Structures are given as C-alpha cells and as structure tokens.
Amino acid sequence: MKAETKLIKTKLGLLQLAQQLGNVSQACKIMGYSRDSFYRLQELYDTGGEMALQEISRRKPIPKNRVDPHIEEAAVQMAFEQPAFGQVRASNELRKKGIFISAAGVRCVWQRHDLETFPKRLKALEAKVAQDGIILSEAQVIALERKKEKQEAHGEIETVHPGYLGSQDTYYVGNIKGVDRIYQQTFIDTYSRVTFAKLYTSKHAITSADILNDRVLPFFEEHGIPLLRVLTDRGTEFKGKPEHHEYELYLNLEGIEHSKTQVRHPQSNGICERLHRTMQEEFYAITFRKKLYDNLELLQQDLDEWMQYYNTERPHSGRYCYGKTPMETFWESLPLATEKMVNENFKRA
C-alpha cells in the first residue's frame, strides 16, 4: 500500500471514529491529532471528499528561480560527458565554456534529472549508450571501467552466458593425520553455477592449473564452448610473472583472459567464498563426523559424489538459476554461449 493511501485512510479513520464516539476530543486523543487538525480535515472532506485529504507538499517548485533551459541542458550534458566529475568540478568546467552556474546549481539540476550521485550518472550513461549507440569518450570508458571494478570488489560479477567468466579460489580443508594439509582448488562458472573441486596436499601454481586442465576445460570442450575469462584473487598460486608462472603460462597458452581482484579486497571473489561456506556446512562438517579418512583419494571420491549431487540435484538460488540445478541452468543457457560464438565468428569473417 502506498504511503499516500495510508495517510488518507488514517485521516478518514479519525473522522469516522469521532462520528462513532460522538466525541471529537476523545477521537483526537486516540488518533494523536489536535482538535484544530480535526476540523480542518473535516472541512476538506466535506468539500472535496477523500482525495482532498491527501498530503499537499509545502515545497512547491518556483520555475522563475531555476536556471535558463540552455544552462540546465549543459549541466545535464556534463553529467554524461564527465560522469566522474563532482558538482564543483562540473561547475568549473562549465564556466570555462562561458556557462555560469554554481556548484549548488549543478547539484539542483542533477537532482531534478536523478543524476546527483556518481552511480546514478553511470547508470544513466549506460542507458544512453544502449538506447542511442553513442561512441564513448576516453573519460566515459574510464568511468564505466571504474564502476565494473567496484562491482567486482563487492562481489557483483558481470556474466552473460556459460563460459563467459569462471571464478577460481583455494580453500584450506584441514589437516588429516597421515595425509598432512589438504587444500581444495575450486572453480565455478559464474553464470550457471556449475562447480568443480579437486583436492591437493599443497597449493601452488601447478595445482591451480591442474584443475583447469583435468576437469574444467575438458567439460567446456565437451559441450563445444570456450572458457573466456577466469577471476582469481592475488595469491601466489594464481599471480606471478607471466613468463615464469605456471598458472599464468597455462592461461596464456589456452587463450583465457585472467582477471584479478582488487588489492586488499578478497571479497571480490565472493562467489567462491559463498560456495566454500556451503561446502563446509553441507559436506565437510558432516562427512568428517561420519568417517575417518587416512588418504586423499577416499576423500576426493566422496567429494566427487557430493559435487555430482550439487551440480545435478540440489536446487540453486543463483542469479540465473531461479531454483534450477546448476546443470539445468547450464543446458538451458548453452544457446546463449553458442549464439555469442556465431556472432563473433561472423564479425571476424
């Protein structure tokens, strides 16, 4: 129910309550209104009915106090051309062009057009690009890239089809007597949420590349689509000098773009962090209480069984899953990736 409708019903309720009680003072005391307010509302109701009871804002726009239309248009255009500029800098840049408007005036204009914050200006720019197909300036491109980096830093990942972006991370499982430390390499397709996990007794560049070579890439090749990009944190098992680092070398060899999280922002790879929490609660916490493991192979076997359940039977609440399993989502969205490949090949031809 809208706030305006609720307000009308409250005022109408005051009038009806006074009529039922036959006592204006008592009705006002119960409803929290003064007698003056009651008689004012009654007069409004008698002359205009329920709609006369709606709240009328005391703040009415004064058109004569607004800037000239050409100045307003220039301020709005500045928001699109330089979305990263604040109101002070925008005012200064407009003055250089002979358009005089204060910083406060710029803000008022932007507020009227829903452009007063940087995220709102970026959103409006994206909408304008989509509608008009304009060519972006360097400043606009930089601003949109900043938005993209900020989204990834808060776990908001841009993904449009299976294989578009994979997220990979290392998870410390624990220490098993006779086996030593156990690490899990995790990979998840950010669109379909199809997941792969493999256990190792160490974490370094070779093990990070091994899961891609052994499980991930064969899966995508089997279904005829490529893996375009992988997002990781800046751990030493993922990041190093490209000419010497095994993981970086492997990605270059396979033609996979490598994106890394922002410095001191481990939550950038939040999709893996959430998955690890699920695995800990639904698999590891249970299986370690049911069985004693003395070798890595047995634990990997049970993990593979659980991963099969996770991918094919367990409903997922991911952004594009809508309650379907990851594999159901993958199969249904596979045409998106195929269509993208056809379009790319057409452009190259």
C-alpha positions as CSV (number, residue, x, y, z in Angstrom):
1,M,0.0,0.0,0.0
2,K,1.4,3.5,-0.9
3,A,2.2,5.9,1.9
4,E,-0.2,8.4,0.4
5,T,-3.1,6.0,0.5
6,K,-2.3,5.0,4.1
7,L,-2.3,8.7,5.1
8,I,-5.7,9.3,3.6
9,K,-7.1,6.2,5.4
10,T,-5.7,7.4,8.8
11,K,-7.3,10.8,8.4
12,L,-10.6,9.3,7.2
13,G,-10.4,6.9,10.3
14,L,-10.2,10.0,12.6
15,L,-13.4,11.4,11.1
16,Q,-15.2,8.1,11.3
17,L,-14.0,7.5,14.9
18,A,-15.3,10.9,16.0
19,Q,-18.6,10.1,14.5
20,Q,-18.9,6.7,16.2
21,L,-17.8,8.0,19.6
22,G,-19.8,11.2,19.3
23,N,-16.8,12.9,20.9
24,V,-14.2,14.9,18.9
25,S,-11.8,15.4,21.8
26,Q,-11.7,11.7,22.6
27,A,-11.2,10.7,18.9
28,C,-8.3,13.2,18.6
29,K,-6.7,11.9,21.7
30,I,-6.8,8.3,20.5
31,M,-5.6,9.1,17.0
32,G,-3.0,11.6,18.0
33,Y,-4.5,14.7,16.3
34,S,-5.4,18.1,17.6
35,R,-8.9,19.5,17.5
36,D,-7.8,22.2,15.0
37,S,-6.5,19.5,12.7
38,F,-9.8,17.5,13.0
39,Y,-11.9,20.5,12.0
40,R,-9.6,21.3,9.1
41,L,-9.7,17.7,7.9
42,Q,-13.5,17.7,8.3
43,E,-13.8,20.8,6.2
44,L,-11.6,19.4,3.5
45,Y,-13.6,16.1,3.4
46,D,-16.9,17.9,3.2
47,T,-15.8,20.0,0.3
48,G,-13.6,17.5,-1.7
49,G,-14.1,14.0,-0.4
50,E,-11.3,11.5,0.3
51,M,-8.9,12.9,-2.3
52,A,-9.0,16.3,-0.5
53,L,-7.3,14.6,2.5
54,Q,-4.1,13.8,0.6
55,E,-0.9,15.4,1.8
56,I,-0.1,18.5,-0.2
57,S,3.6,19.3,-0.1
58,R,4.5,22.7,1.2
59,R,7.5,22.8,-1.1
60,K,6.3,23.9,-4.5
61,P,8.8,24.5,-7.3
62,I,9.4,28.1,-8.3
63,P,10.1,28.0,-12.0
64,K,11.5,31.6,-12.0
65,N,14.2,30.5,-9.6
66,R,15.5,27.8,-12.0
67,V,18.4,28.3,-14.3
68,D,17.8,29.0,-18.0
69,P,17.0,25.9,-20.1
70,H,20.3,26.1,-22.1
71,I,22.3,26.1,-18.8
72,E,20.3,23.2,-17.4
73,E,20.8,21.3,-20.7
74,A,24.6,22.0,-20.5
75,A,24.7,20.7,-16.8
76,V,22.9,17.5,-17.8
77,Q,25.2,17.0,-20.8
78,M,28.2,17.5,-18.5
79,A,26.9,14.6,-16.3
80,F,27.0,12.3,-19.3
81,E,30.3,13.6,-20.8
82,Q,32.2,13.5,-17.5
83,P,30.3,11.3,-15.1
84,A,33.3,11.1,-12.7
85,F,33.2,14.9,-12.1
86,G,31.6,16.2,-8.9
87,Q,29.4,19.3,-8.8
88,V,32.3,21.7,-8.0
89,R,34.5,20.5,-10.9
90,A,31.5,20.3,-13.3
91,S,30.7,23.9,-12.4
92,N,34.2,25.0,-13.0
93,E,34.3,23.2,-16.4
94,L,31.1,24.8,-17.5
95,R,32.5,28.2,-16.5
96,K,35.4,27.6,-18.9
97,K,32.8,27.3,-21.7
98,G,31.1,30.5,-20.7
99,I,28.2,28.9,-18.9
100,F,28.0,30.3,-15.4
101,I,26.3,28.1,-12.8
102,S,27.3,27.4,-9.2
103,A,28.2,24.0,-7.8
104,A,24.9,24.1,-5.8
105,G,23.1,24.9,-9.0
106,V,24.7,22.0,-10.8
107,R,23.6,19.7,-8.0
108,C,20.0,21.0,-8.2
109,V,19.9,20.4,-11.9
110,W,21.3,16.9,-11.4
111,Q,18.8,16.1,-8.7
112,R,15.9,17.1,-11.0
113,H,17.2,14.6,-13.5
114,D,18.2,11.9,-11.0
115,L,21.9,12.3,-11.7
116,E,23.2,13.7,-8.3
117,T,25.5,10.7,-7.5
118,F,28.2,9.0,-9.4
119,P,26.5,5.6,-9.6
120,K,23.3,7.3,-10.9
121,R,25.3,9.1,-13.6
122,L,26.9,5.9,-14.7
123,K,23.6,4.1,-14.8
124,A,22.2,6.9,-17.0
125,L,25.2,6.8,-19.2
126,E,24.8,3.0,-19.7
127,A,21.2,3.5,-20.6
128,K,22.0,6.2,-23.1
129,V,24.7,4.0,-24.7
130,A,22.2,1.2,-25.0
131,Q,19.5,3.4,-26.5
132,D,21.5,5.7,-28.8
133,G,24.5,3.6,-29.5
134,I,26.9,6.5,-28.9
135,I,30.6,6.2,-29.1
136,L,32.2,6.7,-25.7
137,S,34.9,9.1,-25.0
138,E,38.0,8.1,-23.0
139,A,36.7,9.7,-19.8
140,Q,33.4,7.8,-20.2
141,V,35.1,4.5,-20.8
142,I,37.3,5.0,-17.7
143,A,34.3,5.9,-15.6
144,L,32.4,2.7,-16.7
145,E,35.5,0.6,-16.0
146,R,35.8,2.0,-12.5
147,K,32.1,1.0,-11.9
148,K,32.9,-2.5,-13.2
149,E,35.9,-2.8,-10.9
150,K,33.9,-1.5,-7.9
151,Q,31.1,-4.1,-8.6
152,E,33.6,-6.9,-8.7
153,A,35.2,-5.6,-5.5
154,H,31.8,-6.1,-3.8
155,G,31.1,-9.5,-5.4
156,E,28.9,-8.2,-8.2
157,I,30.2,-10.1,-11.2
158,E,29.3,-9.3,-14.8
159,T,28.5,-12.5,-16.6
160,V,26.3,-13.1,-19.7
161,H,26.5,-16.8,-20.6
162,P,28.2,-20.1,-19.5
163,G,31.9,-19.9,-20.1
164,Y,32.0,-16.1,-20.1
165,L,33.6,-15.9,-16.6
166,G,34.9,-18.6,-14.3
167,S,35.8,-17.9,-10.6
168,Q,38.6,-19.9,-9.0
169,D,39.9,-19.9,-5.5
170,T,41.9,-22.1,-3.0
171,Y,40.2,-23.4,0.1
172,Y,42.0,-24.9,3.1
173,V,40.1,-28.0,4.1
174,G,42.2,-29.1,7.1
175,N,44.9,-31.3,8.4
176,I,44.4,-35.1,8.3
177,K,46.7,-37.4,10.2
178,G,48.9,-39.3,7.8
179,V,48.0,-37.1,4.9
180,D,49.1,-33.6,6.1
181,R,47.5,-30.4,5.0
182,I,44.7,-30.5,2.4
183,Y,43.8,-27.8,0.0
184,Q,40.9,-27.6,-2.4
185,Q,41.1,-25.9,-5.8
186,T,37.6,-24.6,-6.6
187,F,36.2,-23.5,-9.9
188,I,32.7,-22.2,-10.5
189,D,31.1,-21.0,-13.7
190,T,29.6,-17.7,-12.6
191,Y,26.6,-17.9,-14.9
192,S,25.3,-21.5,-14.4
193,R,27.0,-22.1,-11.1
194,V,28.4,-25.4,-12.3
195,T,31.2,-26.2,-10.0
196,F,34.4,-28.3,-9.9
197,A,36.6,-29.1,-6.9
198,K,39.8,-31.1,-6.6
199,L,41.9,-31.8,-3.5
200,Y,45.7,-31.4,-3.2
201,T,48.3,-31.6,-0.4
202,S,49.8,-28.2,-1.4
203,K,48.9,-25.0,-3.1
204,H,50.9,-23.6,-5.8
205,A,50.7,-22.5,-9.5
206,I,50.8,-26.1,-10.8
207,T,47.9,-27.3,-8.8
208,S,45.9,-24.2,-9.7
209,A,46.4,-25.0,-13.4
210,D,45.8,-28.8,-12.9
211,I,42.1,-28.5,-12.1
212,L,41.6,-26.4,-15.2
213,N,43.5,-28.9,-17.4
214,D,42.0,-32.0,-15.7
215,R,38.3,-31.1,-15.2
216,V,37.2,-27.6,-16.2
217,L,38.4,-27.2,-19.8
218,P,37.5,-30.8,-20.8
219,F,34.0,-30.0,-19.6
220,F,33.6,-26.9,-21.7
221,E,35.3,-28.6,-24.7
222,E,32.8,-31.5,-24.4
223,H,29.9,-29.0,-24.7
224,G,31.5,-27.0,-27.6
225,I,32.0,-23.7,-25.9
226,P,35.2,-21.9,-24.7
227,L,36.1,-20.6,-21.3
228,L,36.8,-16.9,-21.9
229,R,38.0,-15.5,-18.6
230,V,38.9,-16.5,-15.1
231,L,38.7,-14.4,-11.9
232,T,41.1,-15.1,-9.0
233,D,42.5,-13.4,-6.0
234,R,46.1,-12.3,-5.9
235,G,47.5,-15.3,-4.1
236,T,50.9,-16.6,-5.2
237,E,49.3,-19.7,-6.7
238,F,47.4,-17.5,-9.2
239,K,49.6,-14.5,-9.7
240,G,53.3,-14.1,-10.8
241,K,55.5,-13.1,-13.7
242,P,53.7,-14.3,-16.8
243,E,56.9,-15.7,-18.4
244,H,57.7,-17.9,-15.4
245,H,54.5,-18.6,-13.5
246,E,52.9,-21.9,-14.4
247,Y,49.3,-20.8,-13.9
248,E,49.8,-17.6,-16.0
249,L,51.6,-19.6,-18.7
250,Y,48.7,-22.1,-18.9
251,L,46.1,-19.4,-19.2
252,N,48.1,-17.7,-22.0
253,L,48.5,-21.0,-23.7
254,E,44.8,-21.7,-23.7
255,G,43.8,-18.1,-24.6
256,I,42.0,-17.4,-21.4
257,E,41.9,-13.9,-20.0
258,H,43.0,-13.6,-16.4
259,S,41.2,-11.0,-14.1
260,K,42.4,-10.5,-10.6
261,T,40.6,-9.0,-7.6
262,Q,41.5,-5.6,-6.3
263,V,44.3,-5.3,-3.8
264,R,43.1,-5.8,-0.2
265,H,39.6,-6.8,-1.5
266,P,39.3,-10.6,-1.0
267,Q,35.5,-10.3,-1.1
268,S,35.9,-9.6,-4.8
269,N,35.8,-13.3,-5.3
270,G,32.7,-13.6,-3.0
271,I,31.0,-16.2,-5.3
272,C,33.7,-18.7,-4.3
273,E,33.6,-17.7,-0.7
274,R,29.9,-18.4,-0.5
275,L,30.4,-21.7,-2.2
276,H,33.1,-22.7,0.3
277,R,30.7,-21.9,3.2
278,T,28.1,-24.1,1.6
279,M,30.6,-26.9,1.1
280,Q,31.8,-26.6,4.7
281,E,28.3,-26.8,6.2
282,E,26.7,-29.3,3.9
283,F,29.7,-31.6,3.1
284,Y,32.9,-31.4,5.2
285,A,31.2,-30.7,8.6
286,I,29.1,-33.8,8.0
287,T,31.5,-36.2,6.3
288,F,34.3,-35.7,8.9
289,R,31.9,-36.8,11.6
290,K,30.7,-39.8,9.7
291,K,34.1,-41.2,8.5
292,L,37.8,-41.2,9.3
293,Y,40.0,-40.6,6.3
294,D,43.5,-41.8,6.0
295,N,44.1,-41.0,2.4
296,L,43.3,-38.2,0.0
297,E,41.8,-40.5,-2.7
298,L,38.9,-41.6,-0.5
299,L,38.0,-38.1,0.5
300,Q,38.2,-37.0,-3.2
301,Q,35.8,-39.8,-4.1
302,D,33.2,-38.7,-1.5
303,L,33.7,-35.1,-2.6
304,D,33.1,-36.0,-6.2
305,E,29.8,-37.7,-5.2
306,W,28.7,-34.6,-3.3
307,M,29.7,-32.4,-6.3
308,Q,27.6,-34.6,-8.5
309,Y,24.6,-34.0,-6.2
310,Y,25.4,-30.3,-6.0
311,N,25.5,-29.8,-9.8
312,T,22.6,-32.1,-10.8
313,E,20.2,-32.5,-7.9
314,R,20.5,-29.5,-5.5
315,P,18.3,-26.5,-6.5
316,H,20.4,-23.3,-6.6
317,S,19.3,-19.8,-5.8
318,G,21.9,-18.2,-8.0
319,R,21.0,-15.1,-10.1
320,Y,20.3,-17.0,-13.3
321,C,19.3,-20.4,-11.8
322,Y,15.8,-19.4,-10.5
323,G,15.7,-22.5,-8.3
324,K,17.0,-24.9,-11.0
325,T,20.1,-27.0,-10.6
326,P,23.4,-25.7,-12.0
327,M,23.4,-28.3,-14.8
328,E,19.8,-27.5,-15.7
329,T,20.8,-23.8,-15.9
330,F,23.9,-24.7,-18.0
331,W,21.9,-26.7,-20.5
332,E,19.1,-24.1,-20.8
333,S,21.6,-21.2,-21.3
334,L,24.0,-23.1,-23.6
335,P,22.4,-21.5,-26.7
336,L,23.5,-18.1,-25.3
337,A,27.1,-19.1,-25.5
338,T,26.7,-20.7,-28.9
339,E,25.0,-17.6,-30.3
340,K,27.8,-15.4,-29.0
341,M,30.4,-17.7,-30.7
342,V,28.4,-17.5,-34.0
343,N,28.2,-13.7,-33.8
344,E,32.0,-13.4,-33.0
345,N,32.9,-15.6,-35.9
346,F,30.6,-13.6,-38.2
347,K,32.3,-10.3,-37.2
348,R,35.7,-11.8,-37.9
349,A,34.7,-13.0,-41.3
